[in-house]
Amino acid sequence: HIKVGLSLRPSVLDPINFPPSGATDPVIASTTDVNVGQVVRGYIIKTSEVGCFVGLGRDVVGRALISELSDEYIRDVKDAFPSGKLVSAVVTEVNRELNRISLSLRPSRIGDLTSPDGSTKRRLDQIQVGETLKGTITRIEEYGVFIKPDDSFVTGLCYVREIADSETPVDPKALYEVGDRVLAKVLSSDIAKNRLALGLKASYFAHASDSDEDEEMESVASNDEDEDDDEVSDEDSDDSAGSVQSDDAEPADEEALSDEDDESSDDDGDDESAKSALDVAGGFQWGDEVEVNERTTVTAAGADSESDAAEDSDESSDEEDKAHDGKKKKKNSKRSRMERIAQDVTAELSEQAPTRTTDFERLIVGSPNSSFVWLQFMAFYLGQSEVDQARAVAERALKTISPREEQEKMNVWVALLNLEHRFGSKDTLDSVLKRAIQFMNPKHTYLQMAKIYERADQFAEAENMHKIAISKFSGSCKVWVLFGLFYLKHGKVSESRDLLARALQPLPKRKHIKAITQFGQMEFKHGEPERGRTVFEGVLGTYPKRVDLWSVYLDMETKVASTAAAAGSVDDHCWQPARKLFERVTSMKHSSKKMKFFFKKWLAFEKAHGSDASVEHVKQRALEYVNSLSS
């Protein structure tokens, strides 16, 4: 065999005009051409569960372990580092005797990389002790807060003792929330352990001018993308590469605060200019599958456990502190009794709807993290045309609900968006939207805002929100499917079909089947069933063994026939496409488990829509299949 090596490098074809010394990526022919600390570029050759191999030259390959691929958690390593991807890496070790090169793809170790927004990120060893950093709080614990600097890959920790100049310990959860912008001073760094210690004491910034400090503290991050994917487990629950759902594959329309004037205040007759109430009695739903549970009763277990924990933590064997501990226990016991009294009243309120502000305050004491209670409080004020009071309740809820209760906070944000859209101005709505994008999942926020505009018949604004969503989250199947559904529901069939072709370009290959099948289901439900059949036939021609695709296809055909029968069609012909599909799939070669699934599905179909003869036909076909296995 003859092996010929080719090169398209200008430095090889024309070394006079393009000297090799000026090449961006010099030729790496052996391990002698690389040194520890050198930044190199190469193509991914293979990725496994333990790391990946990177081709640096014609016969030179480097290895990066799984721990050296990224600074953040990666759910699917093979998807993040596919074969053929061009990557930058830093050489961490060179063993010329064994001809091995160890690499690191972690941006924090490479350093001096430019992020998508144009800013330059620094490594830990490039950060100087004593300098001031701007950052965002990403996590809050009892012992301190974690801060992500804007221009660094590493996350720093500010301990409780470094938060304030007070002598007594402070509660970081009472002072900060996740997403707050802060100004921090670098106290120390440990490069070996990759640790960065920060301080937030006001005394650290005494030399700074008041105007500069105010500007630092009031600045708000305007980046619409999620900075930490680990905190959003749903990004990718929406777009996971699982099997296609049959009936629920079409995204459900998120229910939000109703925009219809179902109720008005008792004083409307006296004040004709009073604004109508925002009806929230039915609750609402955030996302595709998560429903808000309407909770009106609250147990006292939470308060009791907090009280017990506080009393246990106050116990001490030190005789000098016994008096102090006794006072503290007495205070905690009194607070616990007050909470029990409040929750007893809450139990009584569950029997009837609250009618006074004090009733809602008691409910909030018993269940401060319940978005349902807060939304009912907002509706109470809106029923009295007190829009400003309802707005204040929403802002109070966002500060009160624990950051760990992400879904509850999302519900309140949606309610506030609906309130500003209906009762506020464009400026107030834009302001709330920007804040919601910063603190919530931006993708869900844009889609929810599109739903709000759509319910208000503001189709141009809804379309614009969908366009923003697909531009910022082009790798998400959900945003494309919802945009296509929006077009189909409003008669823009050609735009919806063109959207599928556009979606397949940025979407990862693992999501292509999901996107195609969901667009096919939309054709069955809102478009032309014949086109939906064409879409499914094309996919099944490529993947004939996918049981989930066959199941969805069968369900779609059954629903089309059921719709025709409900419309008054007495002809049995409407059930024939589904029967032919069952005949076809049971004639193919599948495993016995899959065949059992199809025969059971066919039998249920015939029992519901067929005759005794058709039911007997299915049983006969199943018997023939069993006999063929035994023979």
Protein Blocks (a to p, Z undefined) as FASTA:
>chain_A
ZZddddfbfklmmmmlmcfklpfbacdfbfklpcehiacddddfbdcfkbccddfbfklc
cdddfklmbfbdcfblmlmmcghiacddddfbdcfknopacddfbfklngoiacfkopac
ddfklpcghiacddddfbdcfkbccdddfkbcbdcdddfklmpmcfbdcdfklmpcehia
cddddfbdcfknopacddfbfklmmmpcfklmmmmmmpccfbfbdfblklmmklmmmmpc
bdcdfklmpccddddddfbdfbccfklmmmmmbccdddfklopaehjklccdddfbdcfk
lmmmmmmmmmmmmpcfbfklmmmmmmmmmmmmmmmmmmmmmmmmmmmmmmpccfbfklmm
mmmmmmmmlmklmmmmmmmmmmnopaklmmmmmmmmmmmpcfklmmlmmmmmmmmmmmmm
mmmcfklmmmmmmmmmmmmcfklmmmmmmmmmmmnopaklmmmmmmmmmmmmmmbmklmm
mmmmmmmmnopamlmmmmmmmmmmmpcfklmmmmmmmmmmmmmmmmcfklmmmmmmmmmm
mmmmlmklmmmmmmmmmmmmmmmmmnopabfklmmmmmmmmmmmmmpccdfklmmmmmmm
mmmmmmmmmcfklmmmmmmmmmmmmmmmmZZ
